[in-house]
Amino acid sequence: PDARMKGGETRREVAERVSTFLEGLRQEQLTGNWLVISHGGWLDQLFRVVVGLEPSGPRRWSVDNCSLQQVRLERGVWKLVTWGEVAHLSAPDLPD
């Protein structure tokens, strides 16, 4: 979790950044829906933070390109609602 590539963040630092972001949203008591667009490394740490896993270790869940993840704040605690939704990527049936 503390390995750093040149010029980059460690996994632990990304997890701390995710936690800080979520805490800021919680404290602001924002209402409604929010869309956050990010990269796979941040989303990996989002999953870990929300479900209470350490910032390192093997990933046993997918972080597909353009997939949707949904978390919800319930009684002050972040809950994982959906992960890796890709149905929106399927092309609709078009007439000939």
All heavy atoms as an XYZ file, in Angstrom:
767
protein
N       0.802     -1.221      0.000
C       0.000      0.000      0.000
C       0.843      1.283      0.000
O       0.345      2.348     -0.275
C      -0.812     -0.113      1.286
C       0.005     -0.983      2.177
C       0.720     -1.934      1.252
N       2.134      1.149      0.297
C       2.989      2.328      0.377
C       4.003      2.425     -0.757
O       4.860      3.304     -0.740
C       3.707      2.359      1.737
C       2.710      2.465      2.877
O       1.835      3.358      2.816
O       2.771      1.651      3.808
N       3.912      1.520     -1.736
C       4.814      1.584     -2.889
C       4.412      2.773     -3.758
O       3.234      3.042     -3.962
C       4.744      0.288     -3.688
N       5.416      3.467     -4.254
C       5.146      4.668     -5.053
C       5.905      4.587     -6.373
O       7.100      4.391     -6.386
C       5.588      5.901     -4.291
C       5.379      7.198     -5.048
C       5.980      8.408     -4.336
N       5.735      8.427     -2.913
C       4.630      8.923     -2.333
N       3.684      9.429     -3.094
N       4.501      8.905     -1.035
N       5.169      4.766     -7.456
C       5.817      4.928     -8.744
C       6.254      6.382     -8.839
O       5.641      7.267     -8.234
C       4.875      4.562     -9.876
C       4.509      3.088     -9.856
S       3.713      2.518    -11.360
C       4.975      2.767    -12.549
N       7.290      6.625     -9.607
C       7.821      7.985     -9.735
C       6.710      8.967    -10.097
O       6.024      8.811    -11.095
C       8.918      8.003    -10.795
C       9.604      9.346    -10.920
C      10.714      9.305    -11.940
C      11.379     10.661    -12.042
N      12.458     10.672    -13.010
N       6.554      9.987     -9.249
C       5.566     11.029     -9.505
C       4.137     10.650     -9.168
O       3.232     11.440     -9.394
N       3.917      9.456     -8.639
C       2.555      9.015     -8.371
C       2.226      8.931     -6.896
O       3.027      9.297     -6.041
N       1.031      8.456     -6.623
C       0.565      8.279     -5.259
C       0.670      6.812     -4.862
O       0.621      5.925     -5.708
C      -0.914      8.665     -5.132
C      -1.219     10.111     -5.369
C      -2.713     10.356     -5.355
O      -3.379      9.945     -6.319
O      -3.193     10.951     -4.381
N       0.761      6.571     -3.577
C       0.673      5.203     -3.082
C      -0.806      4.826     -2.999
O      -1.690      5.697     -3.034
C       1.304      5.081     -1.678
O       0.491      5.808     -0.745
C       2.733      5.593     -1.656
N      -1.084      3.540     -2.882
C      -2.473      3.105     -2.710
C      -3.054      3.703     -1.433
O      -4.216      4.085     -1.388
C      -2.554      1.585     -2.653
C      -2.344      0.920     -3.979
C      -2.530     -0.564     -3.846
N      -2.340     -1.218     -5.124
C      -2.558     -2.500     -5.318
N      -2.966     -3.265     -4.322
N      -2.364     -3.033     -6.507
N      -2.246      3.757     -0.396
C      -2.718      4.318      0.877
C      -3.089      5.799      0.704
O      -4.095      6.269      1.229
C      -1.658      4.159      1.956
C      -2.155      4.532      3.342
C      -1.125      4.296      4.440
N      -0.419      3.041      4.366
C      -0.880      1.866      4.804
N      -2.087      1.797      5.333
N      -0.149      0.773      4.713
N      -2.294      6.545     -0.050
C      -2.600      7.963     -0.285
C      -3.888      8.133     -1.089
O      -4.686      9.041     -0.818
C      -1.431      8.654     -0.999
C      -0.224      8.839     -0.112
C       1.021      9.272     -0.860
O       1.121      9.073     -2.092
O       1.922      9.806     -0.181
N      -4.101      7.257     -2.064
C      -5.349      7.325     -2.844
C      -6.527      7.005     -1.931
O      -7.557      7.688     -1.963
C      -5.315      6.384     -4.062
C      -6.656      6.392     -4.793
C      -4.198      6.780     -5.019
N      -6.386      5.986     -1.089
C      -7.462      5.639     -0.152
C      -7.757      6.807      0.785
O      -8.927      7.095      1.075
C      -7.083      4.387      0.642
N      -6.731      7.495      1.237
C      -6.934      8.662      2.109
C      -7.646      9.778      1.350
O      -8.511     10.462      1.904
C      -5.597      9.150      2.660
C      -4.994      8.211      3.684
C      -3.566      8.555      4.080
O      -3.026      9.586      3.619
O      -2.981      7.768      4.849
N      -7.304      9.953      0.079
C      -7.958     10.979     -0.734
C      -9.437     10.641     -0.948
O     -10.306     11.511     -0.868
C      -7.233     11.117     -2.076
C      -7.685     12.285     -2.899
C      -6.666     12.695     -3.948
N      -6.116     11.627     -4.737
C      -6.583     11.239     -5.929
N      -7.644     11.839     -6.444
N      -5.991     10.279     -6.597
N      -9.729      9.368     -1.189
C     -11.117      8.919     -1.326
C     -11.873      9.167     -0.024
O     -12.987      9.702     -0.015
C     -11.182      7.425     -1.727
C     -12.604      6.886     -1.601
C     -10.656      7.218     -3.135
N     -11.270      8.772      1.097
C     -11.913      8.959      2.403
C     -12.186     10.428      2.681
O     -13.267     10.788      3.172
C     -11.041      8.370      3.517
O     -10.954      6.977      3.385
N     -11.229     11.290      2.364
C     -11.395     12.728      2.569
C     -12.531     13.272      1.711
O     -13.353     14.070      2.169
C     -10.080     13.467      2.259
O      -9.073     12.996      3.156
C     -10.229     14.972      2.392
N     -12.608     12.820      0.467
C     -13.675     13.234     -0.440
C     -15.040     12.823      0.125
O     -15.967     13.633      0.202
C     -13.452     12.615     -1.823
C     -14.566     12.862     -2.788
C     -14.694     14.081     -3.429
C     -15.488     11.865     -3.056
C     -15.729     14.312     -4.321
C     -16.524     12.088     -3.955
C     -16.650     13.311     -4.577
N     -15.174     11.545      0.522
C     -16.446     11.062      1.054
C     -16.821     11.776      2.348
O     -17.987     12.102      2.569
C     -16.385      9.549      1.284
C     -16.292      8.682      0.021
C     -16.113      7.222      0.404
C     -17.506      8.873     -0.868
N     -15.839     12.019      3.195
C     -16.101     12.735      4.441
C     -16.582     14.150      4.162
O     -17.496     14.647      4.828
C     -14.854     12.750      5.328
C     -15.028     13.478      6.636
C     -16.080     12.882      7.552
O     -16.490     11.715      7.368
O     -16.527     13.604      8.471
N     -15.998     14.806      3.172
C     -16.444     16.141      2.793
C     -17.891     16.139      2.338
O     -18.667     17.019      2.724
N     -18.269     15.153      1.533
C     -19.665     15.051      1.101
C     -20.578     14.807      2.297
O     -21.650     15.408      2.406
C     -19.834     13.918      0.086
C     -19.207     14.115     -1.291
C     -19.469     12.883     -2.151
C     -19.734     15.356     -1.981
N     -20.157     13.925      3.190
C     -20.974     13.609      4.372
C     -21.171     14.855      5.235
O     -22.276     15.155      5.669
C     -20.334     12.501      5.193
C     -21.233     11.975      6.310
C     -20.532     10.955      7.179
N     -19.441     11.539      7.929
C     -19.581     12.309      9.010
N     -20.772     12.624      9.448
N     -18.531     12.794      9.630
N     -20.117     15.595      5.471
C     -20.205     16.782      6.315
C     -21.052     17.884      5.688
O     -21.722     18.636      6.394
C     -18.808     17.305      6.644
C     -18.081     16.441      7.633
C     -16.719     17.003      7.992
O     -16.344     18.101      7.604
N     -15.964     16.225      8.746
N     -20.994     17.999      4.373
C     -21.790     19.022      3.682
C     -23.274     18.682      3.688
O     -24.103     19.545      3.406
C     -21.321     19.180      2.232
C     -19.958     19.810      2.099
C     -19.963     21.285      2.483
O     -20.977     21.963      2.252
O     -18.948     21.739      3.014
N     -23.611     17.424      3.979
C     -24.992     16.956      3.981
C     -25.685     17.325      2.675
O     -26.798     17.849      2.659
C     -25.750     17.497      5.187
C     -25.151     17.053      6.492
C     -25.884     17.613      7.706
O     -26.782     18.437      7.601
N     -25.484     17.149      8.868
N     -24.990     17.066      1.591
C     -25.529     17.374      0.270
C     -26.700     16.452     -0.034
O     -26.701     15.288      0.331
C     -24.433     17.200     -0.781
C     -23.204     18.092     -0.583
C     -22.122     17.724     -1.571
C     -23.570     19.558     -0.692
N     -27.688     16.987     -0.695
C     -28.845     16.182     -1.053
C     -28.857     15.962     -2.557
O     -28.166     16.635     -3.307
C     -30.151     16.872     -0.622
O     -30.226     18.147     -1.256
C     -30.197     17.041      0.890
N     -29.648     15.019     -2.991
C     -29.770     14.724     -4.404
C     -28.740     13.713     -4.868
O     -28.076     13.060     -4.071
N     -28.626     13.592     -6.155
C     -27.686     12.654     -6.767
C     -26.472     13.414     -7.281
O     -26.601     14.523     -7.779
C     -28.351     11.906     -7.930
C     -29.501     11.052     -7.453
O     -29.391     10.363     -6.456
N     -30.606     11.107     -8.167
N     -25.325     12.778     -7.202
C     -24.077     13.368     -7.679
C     -23.397     12.384     -8.597
O     -23.399     11.178     -8.349
C     -23.162     13.696     -6.500
C     -23.683     14.847     -5.704
C     -24.663     14.808     -4.757
C     -23.298     16.195     -5.829
N     -24.886     16.059     -4.273
C     -24.066     16.934     -4.904
C     -22.360     16.853     -6.619
C     -23.932     18.305     -4.755
C     -22.230     18.223     -6.457
C     -23.014     18.930     -5.544
N     -22.781     12.889     -9.638
C     -22.014     12.077    -10.570
C     -20.548     12.429    -10.404
O     -20.171     13.594    -10.489
C     -22.454     12.354    -12.014
C     -21.630     11.675    -13.106
C     -21.835     10.165    -13.051
C     -22.020     12.231    -14.464
N     -19.738     11.412    -10.149
C     -18.301     11.593    -10.018
C     -17.649     10.728    -11.081
O     -17.930      9.531    -11.181
C     -17.805     11.178     -8.611
C     -16.300     11.300     -8.511
C     -18.500     12.009     -7.542
N     -16.786     11.312    -11.865
C     -16.084     10.573    -12.923
C     -14.640     10.425    -12.494
O     -13.992     11.399    -12.114
C     -16.195     11.322    -14.266
C     -17.672     11.457    -14.653
C     -15.389     10.604    -15.341
C     -17.926     12.355    -15.825
N     -14.151      9.189    -12.549
C     -12.789      8.955    -12.084
C     -12.164      7.782    -12.823
O     -12.784      7.159    -13.678
C     -12.801      8.684    -10.574
O     -11.488      8.698    -10.078
N     -10.935      7.478    -12.438
C     -10.181      6.382    -13.051
C     -10.238      5.141    -12.162
O     -10.682      5.189    -11.004
C      -8.728      6.802    -13.305
C      -8.028      7.259    -12.064
N      -7.464      6.391    -11.160
C      -7.819      8.500    -11.584
C      -6.918      7.076    -10.167
N      -7.127      8.369    -10.396
N      -9.781      4.034    -12.698
C      -9.876      2.740    -12.021
C      -9.173      2.675    -10.683
O      -9.664      2.023     -9.755
N      -8.017      3.316    -10.541
C      -7.302      3.279     -9.273
C      -8.095      3.940     -8.158
O      -8.170      3.422     -7.039
N      -8.722      5.066     -8.458
C      -9.548      5.762     -7.471
C     -10.777      4.924     -7.138
O     -11.159      4.794     -5.977
C      -9.947      7.129     -8.024
C     -10.464      8.088     -7.001
C      -9.737      8.994     -6.295
C     -11.827      8.259     -6.583
N     -10.557      9.713     -5.456
C     -11.849      9.276     -5.612
C     -13.024      7.634     -6.923
C     -13.017      9.692     -4.989
C     -14.189      8.054     -6.296
C     -14.177      9.075     -5.353
N     -11.399      4.335     -8.184
C     -12.589      3.517     -7.954
C     -12.260      2.267     -7.141
O     -13.042      1.847     -6.290
C     -13.236      3.138     -9.291
C     -13.847      4.300    -10.061
C     -14.271      3.845    -11.449
C     -15.009      4.905     -9.309
N     -11.099      1.672     -7.399
C     -10.663      0.521     -6.607
C     -10.607      0.893     -5.129
O     -11.104      0.170     -4.265
C      -9.296      0.038     -7.098
C      -8.727     -1.077     -6.243
O      -9.449     -2.063     -5.975
O      -7.557     -0.967     -5.818
N     -10.032      2.048     -4.839
C      -9.933      2.481     -3.444
C     -11.304      2.894     -2.885
O     -11.570      2.704     -1.700
C      -8.903      3.594     -3.294
C      -7.486      3.149     -3.581
C      -7.057      1.934     -2.768
O      -7.339      1.829     -1.587
N      -6.365      1.013     -3.416
N     -12.183      3.427     -3.729
C     -13.542      3.730     -3.285
C     -14.215      2.461     -2.776
O     -14.806      2.439     -1.701
C     -14.357      4.346     -4.432
C     -15.848      4.560     -4.146
C     -16.051      5.658     -3.110
C     -16.590      4.885     -5.432
N     -14.124      1.398     -3.560
C     -14.710      0.113     -3.153
C     -14.145     -0.307     -1.805
O     -14.876     -0.667     -0.884
C     -14.416     -0.950     -4.219
C     -15.042     -2.283     -3.928
C     -16.270     -2.613     -4.468
C     -14.402     -3.210     -3.112
C     -16.847     -3.853     -4.204
C     -14.976     -4.438     -2.840
C     -16.207     -4.756     -3.393
N     -12.818     -0.273     -1.681
C     -12.163     -0.710     -0.447
C     -12.582      0.133      0.752
O     -12.837     -0.397      1.835
C     -10.645     -0.673     -0.623
C     -10.126     -1.698     -1.615
C      -8.641     -1.473     -1.901
N      -8.173     -2.237     -3.027
C      -7.646     -3.463     -2.939
N      -7.522     -4.051     -1.776
N      -7.236     -4.079     -4.022
N     -12.644      1.451      0.567
C     -13.020      2.344      1.669
C     -14.466      2.074      2.097
O     -14.764      1.928      3.284
C     -12.828      3.828      1.276
C     -13.513      4.763      2.256
C     -11.341      4.158      1.162
N     -15.370      1.988      1.131
C     -16.792      1.835      1.450
C     -17.075      0.495      2.129
O     -17.861      0.441      3.075
C     -17.665      2.028      0.191
C     -19.109      1.632      0.435
C     -17.595      3.480     -0.271
N     -16.419     -0.581      1.689
C     -16.696     -1.888      2.302
C     -15.739     -2.211      3.447
O     -15.862     -3.248      4.079
C     -16.726     -3.033      1.263
C     -17.786     -2.783      0.215
C     -15.384     -3.268      0.639
N     -14.788     -1.324      3.726
C     -13.925     -1.493      4.888
C     -12.726     -2.391      4.697
O     -12.289     -3.057      5.641
N     -12.161     -2.404      3.486
C     -10.972     -3.210      3.217
C      -9.715     -2.349      3.276
O      -9.771     -1.140      3.088
C     -11.069     -3.845      1.828
C     -12.216     -4.825      1.602
C     -12.255     -5.260      0.150
C     -12.080     -6.023      2.525
N      -8.597     -2.990      3.503
C      -7.301     -2.313      3.480
C      -7.004     -1.829      2.060
O      -7.505     -2.396      1.086
C      -6.197     -3.259      3.953
C      -6.294     -3.603      5.424
C      -6.080     -2.389      6.310
O      -5.179     -1.581      6.019
O      -6.832     -2.237      7.284
N      -6.130     -0.816      1.899
C      -5.862     -0.261      0.568
C      -5.041     -1.157     -0.355
O      -4.812     -0.811     -1.500
C      -5.121      1.045      0.853
C      -4.642      0.949      2.234
C      -5.518     -0.020      2.954
N      -4.571     -2.301      0.123
C      -3.790     -3.176     -0.751
C      -4.384     -4.575     -0.731
O      -5.380     -4.822     -0.082
C      -2.333     -3.215     -0.290
O      -2.252     -3.799      0.989
N      -3.744     -5.454     -1.439
C      -4.227     -6.822     -1.562
C      -4.819     -7.023     -2.939
O      -5.070     -6.069     -3.673
N      -5.035     -8.270     -3.297
C      -5.559     -8.544     -4.640
C      -6.978     -8.011     -4.805
O      -7.767     -8.006     -3.863
C      -5.527    -10.070     -4.731
C      -5.472    -10.552     -3.328
C      -4.818     -9.483     -2.525
N      -7.262     -7.547     -5.998
C      -8.601     -7.058     -6.327
C      -9.412     -8.251     -6.788
O      -9.028     -8.958     -7.708
C      -8.529     -6.013     -7.436
C      -9.883     -5.418     -7.769
C      -9.872     -4.540     -8.986
N      -8.958     -3.420     -8.848
C      -8.587     -2.652     -9.865
N      -9.039     -2.901    -11.074
N      -7.757     -1.656     -9.677
N     -10.552     -8.457     -6.150
C     -11.436     -9.569     -6.512
C     -12.761     -9.052     -7.092
O     -13.772     -9.726     -7.034
C     -11.677    -10.446     -5.290
C     -10.429    -11.177     -4.855
C     -10.687    -12.120     -3.693
N      -9.532    -12.950     -3.436
C      -8.520    -12.618     -2.642
N      -8.515    -11.440     -2.050
N      -7.508    -13.433     -2.448
N     -12.741     -7.839     -7.611
C     -13.909     -7.218     -8.210
C     -13.439     -6.480     -9.451
O     -12.285     -6.106     -9.568
C     -14.588     -6.265     -7.229
C     -13.640     -5.278     -6.634
C     -13.320     -4.040     -7.111
C     -12.823     -5.464     -5.482
N     -12.369     -3.444     -6.325
C     -12.043     -4.300     -5.308
C     -12.678     -6.501     -4.560
C     -11.141     -4.146     -4.263
C     -11.774     -6.336     -3.518
C     -11.023     -5.167     -3.377
N     -14.330     -6.279    -10.379
C     -13.945     -5.628    -11.624
C     -14.109     -4.114    -11.510
O     -14.892     -3.612    -10.716
C     -14.786     -6.151    -12.789
O     -16.137     -5.802    -12.599
N     -13.320     -3.422    -12.297
C     -13.458     -1.978    -12.478
C     -13.379     -1.769    -13.997
O     -12.358     -1.404    -14.541
C     -12.356     -1.186    -11.741
C     -12.564      0.304    -11.932
C     -12.344     -1.523    -10.253
N     -14.479     -2.085    -14.662
C     -14.516     -2.009    -16.116
C     -14.591     -0.567    -16.596
O     -15.211      0.287    -15.946
C     -15.727     -2.776    -16.658
C     -15.637     -4.260    -16.387
O     -14.510     -4.794    -16.349
O     -16.695     -4.898    -16.204
N     -13.986     -0.301    -17.751
C     -14.077      1.028    -18.354
C     -15.540      1.391    -18.575
O     -16.328      0.573    -19.037
C     -13.334      1.078    -19.682
C     -11.846      1.058    -19.493
O     -11.336      1.395    -18.436
N     -11.130      0.662    -20.531
N     -15.890      2.604    -18.232
C     -17.226      3.173    -18.428
C     -18.310      2.493    -17.584
O     -19.497      2.702    -17.829
C     -17.638      3.159    -19.904
S     -16.518      4.087    -20.953
N     -17.925      1.684    -16.619
C     -18.926      1.062    -15.746
C     -19.396      2.069    -14.706
O     -18.748      3.077    -14.447
C     -18.349     -0.178    -15.060
O     -17.270      0.165    -14.220
N     -20.570      1.788    -14.157
C     -21.161      2.665    -13.151
C     -21.100      2.002    -11.781
O     -21.405      0.826    -11.639
C     -22.619      2.975    -13.499
C     -22.852      3.676    -14.835
C     -24.347      3.795    -15.109
C     -22.193      5.038    -14.847
N     -20.712      2.796    -10.803
C     -20.689      2.366     -9.417
C     -21.619      3.296     -8.651
O     -21.655      4.491     -8.925
C     -19.283      2.481     -8.811
C     -18.260      1.470     -9.264
C     -18.047      1.341    -10.749
O     -18.334      0.295    -11.280
N     -17.570      2.353    -11.445
N     -22.361      2.771     -7.693
C     -23.257      3.629     -6.930
C     -23.059      3.370     -5.445
O     -23.108      2.225     -4.989
C     -24.709      3.370     -7.305
C     -25.687      4.280     -6.609
C     -27.124      4.008     -7.016
O     -27.434      3.088     -7.744
N     -28.024      4.829     -6.523
N     -22.813      4.451     -4.722
C     -22.761      4.391     -3.267
C     -23.801      5.372     -2.734
O     -24.179      6.334     -3.416
C     -21.355      4.716     -2.702
C     -20.338      3.684     -3.155
C     -20.907      6.107     -3.082
N     -24.267      5.094     -1.528
C     -25.302      5.928     -0.932
C     -24.952      6.184      0.527
O     -24.460      5.295      1.218
C     -26.644      5.203     -1.016
C     -27.797      5.960     -0.389
C     -29.129      5.259     -0.567
N     -29.445      5.256     -1.990
C     -29.956      4.208     -2.635
N     -30.193      3.084     -2.010
N     -30.225      4.288     -3.926
N     -25.224      7.371      0.966
C     -25.022      7.735      2.365
C     -26.315      7.431      3.114
O     -27.355      8.027      2.843
C     -24.654      9.216      2.476
C     -24.232      9.718      3.835
C     -22.986      8.986      4.330
C     -23.979     11.218      3.801
N     -26.253      6.474      4.034
C     -27.422      6.080      4.822
C     -27.096      6.227      6.300
O     -26.205      5.544      6.815
C     -27.824      4.637      4.529
C     -28.311      4.415      3.112
C     -28.705      2.973      2.849
O     -28.639      2.132      3.770
O     -29.068      2.682      1.695
N     -27.786      7.145      6.949
C     -27.585      7.400      8.380
C     -26.121      7.671      8.703
O     -25.573      7.172      9.675
C     -28.122      6.243      9.205
C     -29.621      6.056      9.069
C     -30.132      4.961      9.998
N     -31.552      4.780      9.801
C     -32.085      3.750      9.139
N     -31.312      2.817      8.648
N     -33.376      3.662      9.008
N     -25.474      8.436      7.823
C     -24.092      8.843      8.053
C     -23.040      7.822      7.665
O     -21.858      8.039      7.881
N     -23.455      6.698      7.063
C     -22.521      5.636      6.673
C     -22.661      5.387      5.173
O     -23.775      5.249      4.661
C     -22.815      4.332      7.458
C     -21.895      3.211      7.011
C     -22.705      4.564      8.954
N     -21.519      5.311      4.483
C     -21.538      5.024      3.047
C     -21.805      3.544      2.827
O     -21.206      2.683      3.458
C     -20.214      5.420      2.402
C     -20.047      6.896      2.354
C     -19.296      7.665      3.193
C     -20.669      7.793      1.440
N     -19.415      8.991      2.864
C     -20.254      9.099      1.786
C     -21.537      7.639      0.369
C     -20.677     10.228      1.085
C     -21.958      8.760     -0.320
C     -21.531     10.033      0.028
N     -22.734      3.257      1.913
C     -23.115      1.888      1.568
C     -22.924      1.682      0.070
O     -23.232      2.555     -0.733
C     -24.592      1.617      1.910
C     -24.951      1.868      3.348
C     -24.415      0.786      4.224
C     -24.880      1.015      5.653
N     -24.424      0.009      6.550
N     -22.444      0.511     -0.293
C     -22.310      0.134     -1.695
C     -23.677     -0.316     -2.200
O     -24.300     -1.193     -1.609
C     -21.292     -0.998     -1.823
C     -20.922     -1.441     -3.216
C     -20.190     -0.331     -3.950
C     -20.048     -2.680     -3.156
N     -24.166      0.321     -3.261
C     -25.478      0.001     -3.818
C     -25.317     -0.905     -5.029
O     -25.918     -1.971     -5.106
C     -26.253      1.282     -4.194
C     -27.599      0.943     -4.813
C     -26.425      2.178     -2.971
N     -24.532     -0.469     -6.009
C     -24.241     -1.283     -7.191
C     -22.777     -1.117     -7.543
O     -22.145     -0.110     -7.201
C     -25.089     -0.871     -8.415
O     -24.818      0.490     -8.732
C     -26.562     -1.060     -8.172
N     -22.252     -2.087     -8.245
C     -20.853     -2.015     -8.671
C     -20.719     -2.633    -10.055
O     -21.246     -3.709    -10.322
C     -19.942     -2.767     -7.698
C     -18.506     -2.467     -7.978
C     -17.650     -3.214     -8.742
C     -17.787     -1.321     -7.556
N     -16.435     -2.596     -8.814
C     -16.491     -1.430     -8.089
C     -18.101     -0.217     -6.785
C     -15.522     -0.465     -7.874
C     -17.132      0.735     -6.561
C     -15.855      0.603     -7.101
N     -20.026     -1.928    -10.931
C     -19.684     -2.483    -12.243
C     -20.840     -2.607    -13.213
O     -20.818     -3.471    -14.090
N     -21.833     -1.756    -13.098
C     -22.964     -1.795    -14.029
C     -22.497     -1.408    -15.431
O     -21.830     -0.393    -15.604
C     -24.070     -0.841    -13.579
C     -24.795     -1.280    -12.348
C     -25.667     -2.497    -12.584
O     -26.233     -2.642    -13.694
O     -25.771     -3.317    -11.663
N     -22.842     -2.217    -16.420
C     -22.439     -1.936    -17.800
C     -23.602     -2.032    -18.791
O     -23.389     -1.930    -19.993
C     -21.282     -2.872    -18.249
C     -20.013     -2.572    -17.481
C     -21.672     -4.331    -18.112
N     -24.817     -2.199    -18.292
C     -25.971     -2.346    -19.183
C     -26.131     -1.154    -20.122
O     -26.568     -1.316    -21.264
C     -27.246     -2.553    -18.371
N     -25.752      0.019    -19.676
C     -25.883      1.230    -20.503
C     -24.937      1.207    -21.701
O     -25.080      2.005    -22.615
C     -25.598      2.467    -19.653
C     -24.219      2.507    -19.105
N     -23.836      1.730    -18.031
C     -23.122      3.207    -19.464
C     -22.546      1.967    -17.773
N     -22.097      2.851    -18.623
N     -23.989      0.284    -21.717
C     -23.029      0.202    -22.826
C     -23.540     -0.652    -23.991
O     -22.946     -0.667    -25.053
C     -21.689     -0.359    -22.327
C     -21.004      0.462    -21.247
C     -19.744     -0.236    -20.775
C     -20.707      1.866    -21.733
N     -24.637     -1.388    -23.770
C     -25.180     -2.240    -24.822
C     -25.898     -1.383    -25.855
O     -26.658     -0.482    -25.501
C     -26.171     -3.246    -24.236
O     -25.526     -4.084    -23.322
N     -25.657     -1.692    -27.108
C     -26.327     -0.969    -28.183
C     -27.788     -1.392    -28.244
O     -28.106     -2.581    -28.145
C     -25.654     -1.271    -29.512
N     -28.697     -0.435    -28.388
C     -30.113     -0.800    -28.505
C     -30.362     -1.476    -29.847
O     -29.602     -1.296    -30.803
C     -30.829      0.554    -28.441
C     -29.812      1.544    -28.903
C     -28.475      0.987    -28.478
N     -31.424     -2.260    -29.896
C     -31.823     -2.880    -31.163
C     -32.307     -1.778    -32.094
O     -33.200     -1.002    -31.751
C     -32.934     -3.921    -30.958
C     -32.406     -5.135    -30.225
O     -31.210     -5.457    -30.359
O     -33.214     -5.789    -29.515
N     -31.690     -1.680    -33.253
C     -32.068     -0.651    -34.227
C     -32.800     -1.297    -35.379
O     -32.505     -2.425    -35.793
C     -30.814      0.054    -34.744
C     -29.990      0.770    -33.670
C     -28.700      1.333    -34.290
C     -30.788      1.880    -33.037
N     -33.770     -0.586    -35.941
C     -34.492     -1.160    -37.091
C     -33.556     -1.263    -38.296
O     -32.615     -0.519    -38.438
C     -35.611     -0.152    -37.342
C     -35.188      1.102    -36.677
C     -34.238      0.725    -35.574
N     -33.860     -2.240    -39.158
C     -33.055     -2.430    -40.388
C     -33.254     -1.305    -41.361
O     -34.186     -0.652    -41.483
C     -33.386     -3.768    -41.057
C     -32.941     -4.931    -40.183
O     -31.996     -4.756    -39.399
O     -33.561     -5.989    -40.303
